[in-house]
């Protein structure tokens, strides 16, 4: 298992503070984090926002990022 590369998908939310009329407002966004892990260590991650009712564009963005991450798992074998 040494040097094994994995892709992990994690559903979660992110909070962002934005200026509002009376102070700041915290907005929460649902999304999926695509993580690239090698030998148990997190190497990279990308946040892909998705709405509460994901659109076709949300689906396509996630599939594209997931595809790129899966290709990353095979890149080491090509060397």
C-alpha positions as CSV (number, residue, x, y, z in Angstrom):
1,X,0.0,0.0,0.0
2,X,3.1,2.3,0.0
3,X,2.6,5.2,-2.3
4,X,-1.0,4.3,-3.1
5,X,-3.0,7.1,-4.5
6,X,-6.6,7.6,-3.7
7,X,-9.4,10.0,-4.5
8,X,-12.0,10.8,-1.8
9,X,-15.2,12.7,-2.2
10,X,-16.6,14.5,0.9
11,X,-19.9,16.3,1.1
12,X,-19.9,19.4,3.4
13,X,-20.5,23.1,3.8
14,X,-18.3,26.1,3.8
15,X,-19.1,29.4,5.6
16,X,-18.2,32.7,4.1
17,X,-18.5,36.1,5.9
18,X,-19.8,38.9,3.8
19,X,-20.4,42.6,4.6
20,X,-24.0,43.4,5.2
21,X,-26.0,46.5,5.9
22,X,-25.6,46.0,9.7
23,X,-22.3,44.3,10.2
24,X,-21.5,41.0,8.5
25,X,-23.6,38.1,7.3
26,X,-22.4,34.5,7.3
27,X,-23.4,32.5,4.2
28,X,-23.2,28.7,4.0
29,X,-22.6,26.9,0.8
30,X,-23.0,23.1,0.2
31,X,-20.3,21.4,-1.8
32,X,-18.1,18.4,-2.4
33,X,-14.4,18.4,-1.7
34,X,-12.4,16.2,-4.0
35,X,-9.3,15.1,-2.1
36,X,-6.1,13.6,-3.6
37,X,-4.4,11.3,-1.1
38,X,-1.1,9.6,-1.5
39,X,0.2,7.0,1.1
40,X,-2.4,8.3,3.6
41,X,-1.3,12.0,3.2
42,X,-3.6,14.7,1.8
43,X,-1.8,16.0,-1.3
44,X,-4.4,18.4,-2.7
45,X,-8.1,19.2,-2.6
46,X,-10.6,21.0,-4.6
47,X,-13.9,22.4,-3.5
48,X,-16.8,22.0,-6.0
49,X,-19.9,24.0,-4.9
50,X,-23.3,22.4,-5.5
51,X,-26.7,23.9,-4.8
52,X,-29.4,22.3,-2.6
53,X,-30.9,21.1,-5.9
54,X,-27.8,20.5,-8.0
55,X,-28.0,21.5,-11.7
56,X,-26.6,19.9,-14.7
57,X,-23.7,22.4,-14.6
58,X,-23.0,21.3,-10.9
59,X,-23.0,17.7,-12.0
60,X,-20.7,18.4,-15.0
61,X,-18.3,20.4,-12.8
62,X,-18.1,17.6,-10.2
63,X,-17.6,14.9,-12.9
64,X,-14.8,16.9,-14.6
65,X,-12.9,17.4,-11.3
66,X,-13.4,13.7,-10.3
67,X,-12.2,12.6,-13.7
68,X,-9.1,14.8,-13.4
69,X,-8.4,13.3,-9.9
70,X,-8.9,9.8,-11.1
71,X,-6.4,10.4,-13.9
72,X,-4.0,11.7,-11.2
73,X,-4.2,8.3,-9.5
74,X,-2.8,6.6,-12.6
75,X,-0.2,9.2,-13.4
76,X,2.4,7.6,-11.2
77,X,1.9,4.2,-13.0
78,X,2.7,5.9,-16.3
79,X,6.1,7.1,-15.2
